[in-house]
Amino acid sequence: MKLTDTPITQHEFDDILFYLKRDDQLHSHFSGNKARKFMALLEQPLDHIQTLISYGSVQSNAMYSLSALAAIKGWAFEFYVDHIPSWLVENPKGNYRAALDLGAKIKKVDESGLHPREYIEQVRQPDDSCLVVPEGGRFRHAESGIKQLASEILTWTRFESRSEFVVALPSGTGTTAMYLHKYLNPHGIEVITCPCVGGKGYLEQQFMELGETSFPTILDLPRKHHFGNLYKQDYVTWAELLAQTHIEFDLLYDPLMWQCLKLWHANNSHKTLIYLHQGGLMGNESMLPRYERKYGLSPNAEN
Ligand SMILES: *Cc1c(COP(=O)(O)O)cnc(C)c1O
């Protein structure tokens, strides 16, 4: 099975003309950058595997993508989390609901006092029929799927060789931005990103741990931004994007990148921007009600 070649569409946001690489459209369940990061696992036969195991946050995009991968492969899927709020158990939403629908077994380890990673090692003790994926897909297997993404972008840019292209995407672990940079920078395409988890220093640290020496360009906002917190400005940016482009972006990462891009654009309007849509829309199903509760906002999109 091979999933590739998502479309590139053209849009305008405020005064910024941009192209959008639609990785939200890779597959109905297996989409976005987690699908690219796990693509190597989809493409390899891995016939000896029966159970996929991972860990992280109970609303993570990675959990949902891994449950889709397991469903496609016919594997069982176990996902270990620190904690599951009781309101979520009573009223499943977002990635949590979608993963359960795909057959994921989501297990909390809080009573053991162990980190989920330790719990898997010490208590679950996976054998050779298990495949364990680190949190967020921060592993070397991610490289080949992102390399494929880079080659799709390159092929497309060759039709417009006179433009100075820049590829933009927000970062969590920075894995996607790093490997895109590795395969695009040698062809004269700059990759720009912003840190959504931790600050610039944390992201540089993550880049270094991937063992590469040349890094993507990091844009940053003057104000502090904590991952997963609700910021009214993020919601406003998300709603403006939706109103002007009719594209739904993700609420956790994309608003910050677009706030950075507005500042960036002032000095870089001659460049041709390609924005990478990294999926994550299932997470909006739980983020939107949180915004509505906190700020009393009523979104003009009911999805
Ligand atoms: C995971 C994720 C990111 C961050 O990707 P990294 O490779 O960890 O930097 C960005 N956007 C969305 C929608 C994601 O799911």
The ligand as a Tripos MOL2 file, in Angstrom:
@<TRIPOS>MOLECULE
LIG
   15    15     1     0     0
SMALL
NO_CHARGES

@<TRIPOS>ATOM
      1 C1          2.5840   16.2830   15.1830 C.3       1 LIG1
      2 C2          2.1090   17.4990   14.4750 C.ar      1 LIG1
      3 C3          2.9660   18.5960   14.2520 C.ar      1 LIG1
      4 C4          4.3980   18.6140   14.7320 C.3       1 LIG1
      5 O1          5.2200   17.7110   14.0080 O.3       1 LIG1
      6 P1          6.7420   17.4460   14.4410 P.3       1 LIG1
      7 O2          7.3040   16.5480   13.4010 O.co2     1 LIG1
      8 O3          6.7020   16.7950   15.7870 O.co2     1 LIG1
      9 O4          7.4370   18.7690   14.5070 O.co2     1 LIG1
     10 C5          2.4420   19.7000   13.5940 C.ar      1 LIG1
     11 N1          1.1610   19.7490   13.1710 N.ar      1 LIG1
     12 C6          0.3240   18.7090   13.3600 C.ar      1 LIG1
     13 C7         -1.0750   18.8350   12.8810 C.3       1 LIG1
     14 C8          0.7690   17.5440   14.0090 C.ar      1 LIG1
     15 O5         -0.0710   16.5210   14.1910 O.3       1 LIG1
@<TRIPOS>BOND
     1     1     2 1
     2     2     3 ar
     3     2    14 ar
     4     3     4 1
     5     3    10 ar
     6     4     5 1
     7     5     6 1
     8     6     7 2
     9     6     8 1
    10     6     9 1
    11    10    11 ar
    12    11    12 ar
    13    12    13 1
    14    12    14 ar
    15    14    15 1
@<TRIPOS>SUBSTRUCTURE
     1 LIG1         1 GROUP 0 **** ****
